Every structure is written in C-alpha cells, then in structure tokens.
Amino acid sequence: MTNLPHGTKRDILQLLVRDELSANELAVGLGLTPAGVRAHLATLSALGLVERRRVAGAANRPTEFYRLSAAGRRAFPKRYDLLLAQLVEVLADRYGVDGLVDAVAAAARRLAARAGGEFAALAPTERWARLLQWLDGEFAWETDSIDDAEGGHRLVVHQCPFLDVSSNRPVVCGAFFASLIQALYGEAAVQHLPGAEGEACCAFSVEEREGRGKRRQDGKWGG
C-alpha cells in the first residue's frame, strides 16, 4: 500500500478525488503555474497514484487529463473504522472482552502471516526498520520511532487507523498491535500506552525478551 504524499501533491490528489482535471485546471484550483503542477503530476504518475488520458483538442493539439489510479484511490484513508467500531461492540456483547481480545489477537497473527518468511530471513538488527516500513505501508499512519540506550524501542503513533476503536476500546488496539509486532518482530514485551505523548494518539513500548506473550492485569499487553 502506498502512503499519500504531503503538501501540494496531496492537494492535487484531493482535487482528483472528485473529477478528472487538466494541468491548467489544477493550476487554477491551486494557484500555481501549469508547469509547476505538471512537475508534481510527473512525480505522482511515477508513484502510480495518477493516470493520464489524452483527448483531441483545438488545432489537433491533444489535451491531457489526469485522474486517480486504482492505487491512488486505495491510498486515501477511508472510514472503515466506523464499521470496525460497531463490529467490536457486537463481538464484545456476544463473547465478552476476553473473547473479543482473543479474536483480535488471532486476526493480527493472520495478517502477519501475509508477510510470509520475509521477517524471519532478516537479521535482528534489520528487522525493526523493516517492521516500521511494513506498518507504514499497511496502515498509512504517521509514527515516530525512538530507540533507547538499552536497545528498546518506543513507537509513537500520530495518526491512528482505528481512532473510534482506540477511543472506546484501547485494549483492542493494544492486543492487535502487540500480537502483530510480536509475530513479525519476534519475542518482545509490547506495552500499549493509549493517549500518550501529548497530542499523539498513543504509543507502544517494545523491548526484546524471551518468553511468550501474556495479557497483563492492568489491561495492557506485553510479551
């Protein structure tokens, strides 16, 4: 999954969500020169986020129109979280919080299985960096990774992909991402810190250790 770019390129994509537009039309909407817009469009085309279509114009000069590609549409965040939040509440009512958490952890392990043996083949020193890339690609979130002197990691999430769920059922996010990180990164103690770091959505503390994951009595998850 491709992340959305920032700045003018994101503004261009936002305009193309609703309609197919030419570089001149985009330039008017953005207050830029057509040449400047074409430079951004060239980058977006190279990323596979927009497609170009030529139509015959005056004096046999073709006009080029741009639209979002299938990859570009998939890159835009969607409010699947609204449906997910309702599903979470239904599962909690039917199976209890413990059953809900077990189901979420199983879903995380199933998602991790899609990565195949890619992570297992990496050296431990390479695995964390690849995990960050994979999480960014899968969830299109904004995060900061902070390493401590003892070899642990702190993952600060600024744009939560499950905002409604994390607000009402933080234990669900904790269970999901702890299980996901453990499945891909290896045995580690993962602590979920909802509402941490000021304006950030939440944070995760990840420390390597031996042993299998277990649910903590305080509702947070560890390895």
N, C-alpha and C positions, 0 to 999 in steps of 0.2 A: 504494500500500500504506500502511495506517495504522499508525503506531507504537503500541505498547502504552503506556498511561499508567502513572504510578508511584503508589506509596502505596496508599491504601485502594481506589482504583478498580482497580488491578491485582489486589488481593486479592479483590475482588468477581468479576472476570473469572476468576480462578483457581478460585474455588468453582463458577462456572457452567460450567467445562470439563466437569465430570462429571455435572451434573444441572441440571434446571430448578428454580428456587427462588423463593419469595416474598420480599418485602422483610423480613417478620418472620423468616423462616428465615435469611436472610443476616445480619440484625441479631444473632441468637443466635450464629451462627458467628463473627462478627467482634467481638462485644462492644460493639456500637454501638446507638443507638436506631433504630427503624424510620424515623423522619423523616429522620435523618441518612443512612441508607442510600438512601432514596428520592431525596434530593438528588444523591447520586453516580450513581444509576441514570438520573436525568434527563439528566445530562451524557453518560453512556455511550450513552444512546439517541440523543442529538443527534449524537454522533460516529458513529453507525451500527454500534456494536460489540455492542449487545444488542437483543433483540426482546422485546416484551411480549405476553402472552396472558391473556385474561380467561376465568374459568370461574365458573359459578354457585356461590354459597356459601350459608351459612345466612341465613335471612330475606331471600332474594333480593339479598343483598349480594355482588357479584362479588369474587372473589379474583384478584389479578394475579400471574402467574408470569413470571419473566424467564429468558431463555436467551441464549447467544451467537448472534449473527447469523453469516452466512457470512463477512462481513468480519472479525468478531471472531475467528473460528477461523483465518482466514488470517493474522491479526496475530500469533498465537502462534508463537514460534520453534520450528522442527522440526529434527530431526537429519538433514536431508538431507546434512549434512557427512559422516556416516559412509559413505553410498553414494558421495559425491563422492570421498572419500579413496581408496576402492578403485578407482574408475574412473581416477583419476590414476595409481595404481601400474600398472594394466593398460596404460594408454597409454604410460607410461614404459618398460615392458618391451618393448612392441611397436615403438615408434617412436623410443625414445631420449629423453633430456631435451630436446634441441633440437626434436625433432618435437612433444613434449608442449607446450613453451613456445609454439611457433608456433600450435598448435591453441587454446591458452588465449587467446592474444592475438586470434586470429580470432573466438573466442566473445565476447570483450569488445567488439570492434568491432560485432559483430552486435547485441549488447544495446544499445549506444549508438545504433544506427540506429533503435531503437524510439522514441527521443525526437524523431525527425524533425528539423525545422528550428528547433525551439524555441530551442536554444542559439545557433545561427547568427544568429538575429534579435536577440539581446541585445547590448547594449553591453558591451565588455570589463570595465568596472567592475561590471556586474551579473552577469556570468557565474559568478564564483566563488561568490557567495551562492546562486545558483540551483543550482549543482552540488552544494553541501552539502545543500540541501533534497532534491534528487533522490536522492543517495546514501542519505540517512537513510530516505527513503520506500521505496527499493528493497531495502535490506539490513537495515533495522531495527537498525542498530548505534548505539553510543554513541561520539561523537567530539568532540574539541575542535579548533578551527581557530585557529592562531596566525599572525599576519601579522608579517613583519619589516620593517625600515626601508627595505629595498631593493625592496619590492614582491613578495617571495616569500611562500609560504605553507607552513605546517607542519601537517599533518593527523595528529592523534594518535588512534589507534583504541583504545577501551577494551573493546569487546565485538565480537570478531571473528566474522563469519558463517561463516568457514571454518576453525575452530580446528584440527581434525585435519590439514587440508591444510597450513595455515601452520606447524604444528609440525614436520611431516616434510619438506615441500617448499616452503620460503619463496619460492623462485624462482617458483613458480606464482602465488602471490598477487602478487608483485611484477610479473610480466608481465601479469597480468589487470588490476590496478588502474592500472598505468601506462598501458596501452593504452586503458582506459576513460576515464581522466582526459584523456589527450591527444585522444581522439576527441570528447569533449564540451566541454572547456575550450579547446582549441586547442593550438598547438605549445608545448610546455613540457618542461623537463627534470624528470623524476619519478624520485626516488630512494627505494627501499623500504628501511626501517630496521627489520628484524624484531627483536622483543624490546626495543624502545627505550622510553624514558621510564618506567623503573622497573616498575610493575605493569601498565602498558598493554600491549596485545597487540603493537602495532607502530606505526610512524609513516611518513608519506610527506612528503618534501620536494619542493615544487613550485615551480619557477622558470620564468618565461616566457623563451623564447628562440626563435630561428629555427632551422630545420633539422628534419630528420626523425628519428624515434626510432631508437635503436640499442641493442643489448644490450651491456652493459659486461662487461669481462673478469672482474670480481670477482663476477659472478652477480647484481648488482643491475641494475635497469633505469633507463634515462634517456631523455630526449627529444633 
